Amino acid sequence: MEHDDEYDASGLICPMPVLKARKRLMALRPGQVLRLIATDPVAVIDLPHFCAQSGHELLSMHEDGNAQIYFIRKH
């Protein structure tokens, strides 16, 4: 999937993947897409919740080995 920015949060634990996503999304324009890589098992709960609460659109999430790949569109 095409994206405008990418952040590798591998190795970071809660709440850091969400905090890093929030910071990166703040730098994007509305409609742009962030690709985020996370290995924290709690991220599968935290990142969708963050998107729902902040109004960002979680376009997709899939697993790649022990990592999860998220595509988030800024609102």
mmCIF file as gemmi writes it, N, C-alpha and C atoms, coordinates in Angstrom:
data_model
loop_
_atom_site.group_PDB
_atom_site.id
_atom_site.type_symbol
_atom_site.label_atom_id
_atom_site.label_alt_id
_atom_site.label_comp_id
_atom_site.label_asym_id
_atom_site.label_entity_id
_atom_site.label_seq_id
_atom_site.pdbx_PDB_ins_code
_atom_site.Cartn_x
_atom_site.Cartn_y
_atom_site.Cartn_z
_atom_site.occupancy
_atom_site.B_iso_or_equiv
_atom_site.pdbx_formal_charge
_atom_site.auth_seq_id
_atom_site.auth_asym_id
_atom_site.pdbx_PDB_model_num
ATOM 1 N N . MET Axp A 1 ? 0.848 -1.179 0 1 0 ? 1 A 1
ATOM 2 C CA . MET Axp A 1 ? 0 0 0 1 0 ? 1 A 1
ATOM 3 C C . MET Axp A 1 ? 0.897 1.247 0 1 0 ? 1 A 1
ATOM 4 N N . GLU Axp A 2 ? 0.495 2.239 -0.763 1 0 ? 2 A 1
ATOM 5 C CA . GLU Axp A 2 ? 1.271 3.469 -0.818 1 0 ? 2 A 1
ATOM 6 C C . GLU Axp A 2 ? 1.135 4.225 0.497 1 0 ? 2 A 1
ATOM 7 N N . HIS Axp A 3 ? 2.222 4.907 0.892 1 0 ? 3 A 1
ATOM 8 C CA . HIS Axp A 3 ? 2.203 5.679 2.13 1 0 ? 3 A 1
ATOM 9 C C . HIS Axp A 3 ? 3.133 6.885 1.989 1 0 ? 3 A 1
ATOM 10 N N . ASP Axp A 4 ? 2.907 7.869 2.844 1 0 ? 4 A 1
ATOM 11 C CA . ASP Axp A 4 ? 3.655 9.118 2.784 1 0 ? 4 A 1
ATOM 12 C C . ASP Axp A 4 ? 4.774 9.187 3.807 1 0 ? 4 A 1
ATOM 13 N N . ASP Axp A 5 ? 4.675 8.404 4.864 1 0 ? 5 A 1
ATOM 14 C CA . ASP Axp A 5 ? 5.689 8.383 5.913 1 0 ? 5 A 1
ATOM 15 C C . ASP Axp A 5 ? 5.706 6.99 6.511 1 0 ? 5 A 1
ATOM 16 N N . GLU Axp A 6 ? 6.824 6.661 7.153 1 0 ? 6 A 1
ATOM 17 C CA . GLU Axp A 6 ? 6.97 5.343 7.752 1 0 ? 6 A 1
ATOM 18 C C . GLU Axp A 6 ? 7.715 5.483 9.06 1 0 ? 6 A 1
ATOM 19 N N . TYR Axp A 7 ? 7.305 4.692 10.053 1 0 ? 7 A 1
ATOM 20 C CA . TYR Axp A 7 ? 8.035 4.656 11.313 1 0 ? 7 A 1
ATOM 21 C C . TYR Axp A 7 ? 8.129 3.213 11.775 1 0 ? 7 A 1
ATOM 22 N N . ASP Axp A 8 ? 9.342 2.809 12.155 1 0 ? 8 A 1
ATOM 23 C CA . ASP Axp A 8 ? 9.577 1.462 12.661 1 0 ? 8 A 1
ATOM 24 C C . ASP Axp A 8 ? 9.647 1.53 14.183 1 0 ? 8 A 1
ATOM 25 N N . ALA Axp A 9 ? 8.58 1.099 14.825 1 0 ? 9 A 1
ATOM 26 C CA . ALA Axp A 9 ? 8.51 1.092 16.285 1 0 ? 9 A 1
ATOM 27 C C . ALA Axp A 9 ? 8.843 -0.283 16.846 1 0 ? 9 A 1
ATOM 28 N N . SER Axp A 10 ? 9.529 -1.094 16.069 1 0 ? 10 A 1
ATOM 29 C CA . SER Axp A 10 ? 9.918 -2.433 16.528 1 0 ? 10 A 1
ATOM 30 C C . SER Axp A 10 ? 10.737 -2.317 17.808 1 0 ? 10 A 1
ATOM 31 N N . GLY Axp A 11 ? 10.412 -3.184 18.752 1 0 ? 11 A 1
ATOM 32 C CA . GLY Axp A 11 ? 11.144 -3.198 20.014 1 0 ? 11 A 1
ATOM 33 C C . GLY Axp A 11 ? 10.595 -2.241 21.063 1 0 ? 11 A 1
ATOM 34 N N . LEU Axp A 12 ? 9.743 -1.316 20.668 1 0 ? 12 A 1
ATOM 35 C CA . LEU Axp A 12 ? 9.156 -0.384 21.623 1 0 ? 12 A 1
ATOM 36 C C . LEU Axp A 12 ? 7.928 -1.023 22.262 1 0 ? 12 A 1
ATOM 37 N N . ILE Axp A 13 ? 7.737 -0.75 23.552 1 0 ? 13 A 1
ATOM 38 C CA . ILE Axp A 13 ? 6.582 -1.317 24.255 1 0 ? 13 A 1
ATOM 39 C C . ILE Axp A 13 ? 5.597 -0.208 24.616 1 0 ? 13 A 1
ATOM 40 N N . CYS Axp A 14 ? 4.394 -0.62 24.951 1 0 ? 14 A 1
ATOM 41 C CA . CYS Axp A 14 ? 3.3 0.274 25.306 1 0 ? 14 A 1
ATOM 42 C C . CYS Axp A 14 ? 3.775 1.308 26.335 1 0 ? 14 A 1
ATOM 43 N N . PRO Axp A 15 ? 3.48 2.547 26.12 1 0 ? 15 A 1
ATOM 44 C CA . PRO Axp A 15 ? 2.617 3.17 25.127 1 0 ? 15 A 1
ATOM 45 C C . PRO Axp A 15 ? 3.374 3.76 23.937 1 0 ? 15 A 1
ATOM 46 N N . MET Axp A 16 ? 4.645 3.436 23.797 1 0 ? 16 A 1
ATOM 47 C CA . MET Axp A 16 ? 5.489 4.111 22.809 1 0 ? 16 A 1
ATOM 48 C C . MET Axp A 16 ? 5.024 3.977 21.359 1 0 ? 16 A 1
ATOM 49 N N . PRO Axp A 17 ? 4.559 2.813 20.866 1 0 ? 17 A 1
ATOM 50 C CA . PRO Axp A 17 ? 4.105 2.774 19.466 1 0 ? 17 A 1
ATOM 51 C C . PRO Axp A 17 ? 2.989 3.785 19.178 1 0 ? 17 A 1
ATOM 52 N N . VAL Axp A 18 ? 2.055 3.932 20.12 1 0 ? 18 A 1
ATOM 53 C CA . VAL Axp A 18 ? 0.967 4.903 19.934 1 0 ? 18 A 1
ATOM 54 C C . VAL Axp A 18 ? 1.51 6.325 19.983 1 0 ? 18 A 1
ATOM 55 N N . LEU Axp A 19 ? 2.384 6.608 20.927 1 0 ? 19 A 1
ATOM 56 C CA . LEU Axp A 19 ? 2.944 7.954 21.038 1 0 ? 19 A 1
ATOM 57 C C . LEU Axp A 19 ? 3.753 8.329 19.795 1 0 ? 19 A 1
ATOM 58 N N . LYS Axp A 20 ? 4.514 7.393 19.272 1 0 ? 20 A 1
ATOM 59 C CA . LYS Axp A 20 ? 5.289 7.652 18.051 1 0 ? 20 A 1
ATOM 60 C C . LYS Axp A 20 ? 4.361 7.844 16.861 1 0 ? 20 A 1
ATOM 61 N N . ALA Axp A 21 ? 3.299 7.038 16.777 1 0 ? 21 A 1
ATOM 62 C CA . ALA Axp A 21 ? 2.335 7.203 15.685 1 0 ? 21 A 1
ATOM 63 C C . ALA Axp A 21 ? 1.692 8.581 15.758 1 0 ? 21 A 1
ATOM 64 N N . ARG Axp A 22 ? 1.295 8.984 16.954 1 0 ? 22 A 1
ATOM 65 C CA . ARG Axp A 22 ? 0.649 10.294 17.126 1 0 ? 22 A 1
ATOM 66 C C . ARG Axp A 22 ? 1.584 11.421 16.68 1 0 ? 22 A 1
ATOM 67 N N . LYS Axp A 23 ? 2.844 11.339 17.076 1 0 ? 23 A 1
ATOM 68 C CA . LYS Axp A 23 ? 3.814 12.378 16.707 1 0 ? 23 A 1
ATOM 69 C C . LYS Axp A 23 ? 4.024 12.432 15.194 1 0 ? 23 A 1
ATOM 70 N N . ARG Axp A 24 ? 4.155 11.258 14.557 1 0 ? 24 A 1
ATOM 71 C CA . ARG Axp A 24 ? 4.359 11.223 13.105 1 0 ? 24 A 1
ATOM 72 C C . ARG Axp A 24 ? 3.138 11.73 12.365 1 0 ? 24 A 1
ATOM 73 N N . LEU Axp A 25 ? 1.943 11.362 12.84 1 0 ? 25 A 1
ATOM 74 C CA . LEU Axp A 25 ? 0.715 11.811 12.192 1 0 ? 25 A 1
ATOM 75 C C . LEU Axp A 25 ? 0.543 13.322 12.318 1 0 ? 25 A 1
ATOM 76 N N . MET Axp A 26 ? 1.006 13.904 13.404 1 0 ? 26 A 1
ATOM 77 C CA . MET Axp A 26 ? 0.908 15.358 13.576 1 0 ? 26 A 1
ATOM 78 C C . MET Axp A 26 ? 1.678 16.096 12.479 1 0 ? 26 A 1
ATOM 79 N N . ALA Axp A 27 ? 2.738 15.483 11.976 1 0 ? 27 A 1
ATOM 80 C CA . ALA Axp A 27 ? 3.569 16.11 10.949 1 0 ? 27 A 1
ATOM 81 C C . ALA Axp A 27 ? 2.996 15.93 9.541 1 0 ? 27 A 1
ATOM 82 N N . LEU Axp A 28 ? 1.998 15.067 9.393 1 0 ? 28 A 1
ATOM 83 C CA . LEU Axp A 28 ? 1.41 14.809 8.078 1 0 ? 28 A 1
ATOM 84 C C . LEU Axp A 28 ? 0.228 15.735 7.815 1 0 ? 28 A 1
ATOM 85 N N . ARG Axp A 29 ? -0.08 15.893 6.538 1 0 ? 29 A 1
ATOM 86 C CA . ARG Axp A 29 ? -1.274 16.644 6.139 1 0 ? 29 A 1
ATOM 87 C C . ARG Axp A 29 ? -2.479 15.696 6.152 1 0 ? 29 A 1
ATOM 88 N N . PRO Axp A 30 ? -3.68 16.246 6.347 1 0 ? 30 A 1
ATOM 89 C CA . PRO Axp A 30 ? -4.876 15.399 6.295 1 0 ? 30 A 1
ATOM 90 C C . PRO Axp A 30 ? -4.927 14.59 4.993 1 0 ? 30 A 1
ATOM 91 N N . GLY Axp A 31 ? -5.255 13.317 5.124 1 0 ? 31 A 1
ATOM 92 C CA . GLY Axp A 31 ? -5.332 12.429 3.967 1 0 ? 31 A 1
ATOM 93 C C . GLY Axp A 31 ? -4.059 11.648 3.704 1 0 ? 31 A 1
ATOM 94 N N . GLN Axp A 32 ? -2.951 12.094 4.283 1 0 ? 32 A 1
ATOM 95 C CA . GLN Axp A 32 ? -1.706 11.346 4.081 1 0 ? 32 A 1
ATOM 96 C C . GLN Axp A 32 ? -1.707 10.089 4.945 1 0 ? 32 A 1
ATOM 97 N N . VAL Axp A 33 ? -0.863 9.116 4.558 1 0 ? 33 A 1
ATOM 98 C CA . VAL Axp A 33 ? -0.873 7.798 5.182 1 0 ? 33 A 1
ATOM 99 C C . VAL Axp A 33 ? 0.475 7.507 5.845 1 0 ? 33 A 1
ATOM 100 N N . LEU Axp A 34 ? 0.391 7.007 7.066 1 0 ? 34 A 1
ATOM 101 C CA . LEU Axp A 34 ? 1.558 6.556 7.823 1 0 ? 34 A 1
ATOM 102 C C . LEU Axp A 34 ? 1.587 5.036 7.809 1 0 ? 34 A 1
ATOM 103 N N . ARG Axp A 35 ? 2.76 4.49 7.522 1 0 ? 35 A 1
ATOM 104 C CA . ARG Axp A 35 ? 2.99 3.041 7.671 1 0 ? 35 A 1
ATOM 105 C C . ARG Axp A 35 ? 3.777 2.872 8.956 1 0 ? 35 A 1
ATOM 106 N N . LEU Axp A 36 ? 3.232 2.119 9.892 1 0 ? 36 A 1
ATOM 107 C CA . LEU Axp A 36 ? 3.869 1.911 11.187 1 0 ? 36 A 1
ATOM 108 C C . LEU Axp A 36 ? 4.127 0.429 11.388 1 0 ? 36 A 1
ATOM 109 N N . ILE Axp A 37 ? 5.343 0.106 11.811 1 0 ? 37 A 1
ATOM 110 C CA . ILE Axp A 37 ? 5.717 -1.269 12.124 1 0 ? 37 A 1
ATOM 111 C C . ILE Axp A 37 ? 5.84 -1.368 13.642 1 0 ? 37 A 1
ATOM 112 N N . ALA Axp A 38 ? 5.203 -2.352 14.242 1 0 ? 38 A 1
ATOM 113 C CA . ALA Axp A 38 ? 5.269 -2.548 15.684 1 0 ? 38 A 1
ATOM 114 C C . ALA Axp A 38 ? 5.429 -4.027 16.009 1 0 ? 38 A 1
ATOM 115 N N . THR Axp A 39 ? 6.129 -4.295 17.11 1 0 ? 39 A 1
ATOM 116 C CA . THR Axp A 39 ? 6.279 -5.674 17.579 1 0 ? 39 A 1
ATOM 117 C C . THR Axp A 39 ? 5.64 -5.887 18.947 1 0 ? 39 A 1
ATOM 118 N N . ASP Axp A 40 ? 5.171 -4.821 19.574 1 0 ? 40 A 1
ATOM 119 C CA . ASP Axp A 40 ? 4.512 -4.926 20.873 1 0 ? 40 A 1
ATOM 120 C C . ASP Axp A 40 ? 3.169 -5.638 20.691 1 0 ? 40 A 1
ATOM 121 N N . PRO Axp A 41 ? 2.951 -6.771 21.371 1 0 ? 41 A 1
ATOM 122 C CA . PRO Axp A 41 ? 1.696 -7.496 21.187 1 0 ? 41 A 1
ATOM 123 C C . PRO Axp A 41 ? 0.462 -6.689 21.588 1 0 ? 41 A 1
ATOM 124 N N . VAL Axp A 42 ? 0.608 -5.712 22.459 1 0 ? 42 A 1
ATOM 125 C CA . VAL Axp A 42 ? -0.516 -4.893 22.896 1 0 ? 42 A 1
ATOM 126 C C . VAL Axp A 42 ? -0.901 -3.869 21.826 1 0 ? 42 A 1
ATOM 127 N N . ALA Axp A 43 ? -0.024 -3.632 20.862 1 0 ? 43 A 1
ATOM 128 C CA . ALA Axp A 43 ? -0.301 -2.654 19.804 1 0 ? 43 A 1
ATOM 129 C C . ALA Axp A 43 ? -1.546 -3.028 19.001 1 0 ? 43 A 1
ATOM 130 N N . VAL Axp A 44 ? -1.863 -4.322 18.896 1 0 ? 44 A 1
ATOM 131 C CA . VAL Axp A 44 ? -3.061 -4.733 18.145 1 0 ? 44 A 1
ATOM 132 C C . VAL Axp A 44 ? -4.341 -4.221 18.806 1 0 ? 44 A 1
ATOM 133 N N . ILE Axp A 45 ? -4.268 -3.891 20.077 1 0 ? 45 A 1
ATOM 134 C CA . ILE Axp A 45 ? -5.393 -3.289 20.79 1 0 ? 45 A 1
ATOM 135 C C . ILE Axp A 45 ? -5.247 -1.766 20.81 1 0 ? 45 A 1
ATOM 136 N N . ASP Axp A 46 ? -4.046 -1.31 21.146 1 0 ? 46 A 1
ATOM 137 C CA . ASP Axp A 46 ? -3.805 0.122 21.354 1 0 ? 46 A 1
ATOM 138 C C . ASP Axp A 46 ? -3.937 0.96 20.087 1 0 ? 46 A 1
ATOM 139 N N . LEU Axp A 47 ? -3.361 0.525 18.988 1 0 ? 47 A 1
ATOM 140 C CA . LEU Axp A 47 ? -3.384 1.354 17.779 1 0 ? 47 A 1
ATOM 141 C C . LEU Axp A 47 ? -4.785 1.499 17.176 1 0 ? 47 A 1
ATOM 142 N N . PRO Axp A 48 ? -5.578 0.437 17.064 1 0 ? 48 A 1
ATOM 143 C CA . PRO Axp A 48 ? -6.96 0.642 16.595 1 0 ? 48 A 1
ATOM 144 C C . PRO Axp A 48 ? -7.762 1.555 17.532 1 0 ? 48 A 1
ATOM 145 N N . HIS Axp A 49 ? -7.551 1.415 18.836 1 0 ? 49 A 1
ATOM 146 C CA . HIS Axp A 49 ? -8.243 2.264 19.805 1 0 ? 49 A 1
ATOM 147 C C . HIS Axp A 49 ? -7.806 3.727 19.636 1 0 ? 49 A 1
ATOM 148 N N . PHE Axp A 50 ? -6.51 3.945 19.476 1 0 ? 50 A 1
ATOM 149 C CA . PHE Axp A 50 ? -5.998 5.292 19.245 1 0 ? 50 A 1
ATOM 150 C C . PHE Axp A 50 ? -6.643 5.908 18 1 0 ? 50 A 1
ATOM 151 N N . CYS Axp A 51 ? -6.718 5.148 16.918 1 0 ? 51 A 1
ATOM 152 C CA . CYS Axp A 51 ? -7.317 5.658 15.681 1 0 ? 51 A 1
ATOM 153 C C . CYS Axp A 51 ? -8.785 6.014 15.894 1 0 ? 51 A 1
ATOM 154 N N . ALA Axp A 52 ? -9.515 5.146 16.566 1 0 ? 52 A 1
ATOM 155 C CA . ALA Axp A 52 ? -10.936 5.4 16.813 1 0 ? 52 A 1
ATOM 156 C C . ALA Axp A 52 ? -11.128 6.645 17.671 1 0 ? 52 A 1
ATOM 157 N N . GLN Axp A 53 ? -10.298 6.819 18.669 1 0 ? 53 A 1
ATOM 158 C CA . GLN Axp A 53 ? -10.427 7.961 19.576 1 0 ? 53 A 1
ATOM 159 C C . GLN Axp A 53 ? -9.992 9.277 18.935 1 0 ? 53 A 1
ATOM 160 N N . SER Axp A 54 ? -9.003 9.218 18.05 1 0 ? 54 A 1
ATOM 161 C CA . SER Axp A 54 ? -8.437 10.444 17.476 1 0 ? 54 A 1
ATOM 162 C C . SER Axp A 54 ? -9.052 10.807 16.125 1 0 ? 54 A 1
ATOM 163 N N . GLY Axp A 55 ? -9.83 9.888 15.552 1 0 ? 55 A 1
ATOM 164 C CA . GLY Axp A 55 ? -10.472 10.169 14.275 1 0 ? 55 A 1
ATOM 165 C C . GLY Axp A 55 ? -9.652 9.772 13.061 1 0 ? 55 A 1
ATOM 166 N N . HIS Axp A 56 ? -8.469 9.203 13.27 1 0 ? 56 A 1
ATOM 167 C CA . HIS Axp A 56 ? -7.668 8.726 12.142 1 0 ? 56 A 1
ATOM 168 C C . HIS Axp A 56 ? -8.267 7.416 11.625 1 0 ? 56 A 1
ATOM 169 N N . GLU Axp A 57 ? -8.013 7.122 10.362 1 0 ? 57 A 1
ATOM 170 C CA . GLU Axp A 57 ? -8.579 5.917 9.754 1 0 ? 57 A 1
ATOM 171 C C . GLU Axp A 57 ? -7.525 4.813 9.686 1 0 ? 57 A 1
ATOM 172 N N . LEU Axp A 58 ? -7.801 3.705 10.351 1 0 ? 58 A 1
ATOM 173 C CA . LEU Axp A 58 ? -6.933 2.539 10.258 1 0 ? 58 A 1
ATOM 174 C C . LEU Axp A 58 ? -7.292 1.825 8.963 1 0 ? 58 A 1
ATOM 175 N N . LEU Axp A 59 ? -6.451 1.984 7.962 1 0 ? 59 A 1
ATOM 176 C CA . LEU Axp A 59 ? -6.736 1.42 6.64 1 0 ? 59 A 1
ATOM 177 C C . LEU Axp A 59 ? -6.541 -0.086 6.611 1 0 ? 59 A 1
ATOM 178 N N . SER Axp A 60 ? -5.466 -0.546 7.26 1 0 ? 60 A 1
ATOM 179 C CA . SER Axp A 60 ? -5.216 -1.985 7.305 1 0 ? 60 A 1
ATOM 180 C C . SER Axp A 60 ? -4.201 -2.308 8.381 1 0 ? 60 A 1
ATOM 181 N N . MET Axp A 61 ? -4.232 -3.563 8.795 1 0 ? 61 A 1
ATOM 182 C CA . MET Axp A 61 ? -3.24 -4.104 9.715 1 0 ? 61 A 1
ATOM 183 C C . MET Axp A 61 ? -3.016 -5.548 9.309 1 0 ? 61 A 1
ATOM 184 N N . HIS Axp A 62 ? -1.757 -5.913 9.16 1 0 ? 62 A 1
ATOM 185 C CA . HIS Axp A 62 ? -1.464 -7.316 8.904 1 0 ? 62 A 1
ATOM 186 C C . HIS Axp A 62 ? -0.179 -7.693 9.625 1 0 ? 62 A 1
ATOM 187 N N . GLU Axp A 63 ? 0.003 -8.975 9.818 1 0 ? 63 A 1
ATOM 188 C CA . GLU Axp A 63 ? 1.189 -9.461 10.506 1 0 ? 63 A 1
ATOM 189 C C . GLU Axp A 63 ? 2.233 -9.881 9.484 1 0 ? 63 A 1
ATOM 190 N N . ASP Axp A 64 ? 3.476 -9.614 9.841 1 0 ? 64 A 1
ATOM 191 C CA . ASP Axp A 64 ? 4.628 -9.99 9.023 1 0 ? 64 A 1
ATOM 192 C C . ASP Axp A 64 ? 5.663 -10.574 9.974 1 0 ? 64 A 1
ATOM 193 N N . GLY Axp A 65 ? 5.645 -11.886 10.121 1 0 ? 65 A 1
ATOM 194 C CA . GLY Axp A 65 ? 6.515 -12.509 11.122 1 0 ? 65 A 1
ATOM 195 C C . GLY Axp A 65 ? 6.021 -12.14 12.506 1 0 ? 65 A 1
ATOM 196 N N . ASN Axp A 66 ? 6.915 -11.589 13.338 1 0 ? 66 A 1
ATOM 197 C CA . ASN Axp A 66 ? 6.505 -11.193 14.69 1 0 ? 66 A 1
ATOM 198 C C . ASN Axp A 66 ? 6.113 -9.717 14.76 1 0 ? 66 A 1
ATOM 199 N N . ALA Axp A 67 ? 6.013 -9.061 13.623 1 0 ? 67 A 1
ATOM 200 C CA . ALA Axp A 67 ? 5.651 -7.646 13.582 1 0 ? 67 A 1
ATOM 201 C C . ALA Axp A 67 ? 4.251 -7.462 13.004 1 0 ? 67 A 1
ATOM 202 N N . GLN Axp A 68 ? 3.64 -6.349 13.382 1 0 ? 68 A 1
ATOM 203 C CA . GLN Axp A 68 ? 2.384 -5.932 12.78 1 0 ? 68 A 1
ATOM 204 C C . GLN Axp A 68 ? 2.663 -4.685 11.951 1 0 ? 68 A 1
ATOM 205 N N . ILE Axp A 69 ? 2.054 -4.619 10.782 1 0 ? 69 A 1
ATOM 206 C CA . ILE Axp A 69 ? 2.193 -3.475 9.889 1 0 ? 69 A 1
ATOM 207 C C . ILE Axp A 69 ? 0.841 -2.764 9.838 1 0 ? 69 A 1
ATOM 208 N N . TYR Axp A 70 ? 0.851 -1.487 10.187 1 0 ? 70 A 1
ATOM 209 C CA . TYR Axp A 70 ? -0.365 -0.667 10.211 1 0 ? 70 A 1
ATOM 210 C C . TYR Axp A 70 ? -0.273 0.421 9.157 1 0 ? 70 A 1
ATOM 211 N N . PHE Axp A 71 ? -1.378 0.685 8.487 1 0 ? 71 A 1
ATOM 212 C CA . PHE Axp A 71 ? -1.494 1.817 7.586 1 0 ? 71 A 1
ATOM 213 C C . PHE Axp A 71 ? -2.601 2.718 8.133 1 0 ? 71 A 1
ATOM 214 N N . ILE Axp A 72 ? -2.223 3.946 8.48 1 0 ? 72 A 1
ATOM 215 C CA . ILE Axp A 72 ? -3.144 4.867 9.147 1 0 ? 72 A 1
ATOM 216 C C . ILE Axp A 72 ? -3.233 6.15 8.32 1 0 ? 72 A 1
ATOM 217 N N . ARG Axp A 73 ? -4.469 6.528 7.958 1 0 ? 73 A 1
ATOM 218 C CA . ARG Axp A 73 ? -4.689 7.782 7.225 1 0 ? 73 A 1
ATOM 219 C C . ARG Axp A 73 ? -5.048 8.885 8.222 1 0 ? 73 A 1
ATOM 220 N N . LYS Axp A 74 ? -4.304 9.985 8.135 1 0 ? 74 A 1
ATOM 221 C CA . LYS Axp A 74 ? -4.579 11.122 9.01 1 0 ? 74 A 1
ATOM 222 C C . LYS Axp A 74 ? -5.92 11.735 8.668 1 0 ? 74 A 1
ATOM 223 N N . HIS Axp A 75 ? -6.694 12.097 9.69 1 0 ? 75 A 1
ATOM 224 C CA . HIS Axp A 75 ? -7.995 12.738 9.461 1 0 ? 75 A 1
ATOM 225 C C . HIS Axp A 75 ? -7.808 14.189 9.087 1 0 ? 75 A 1
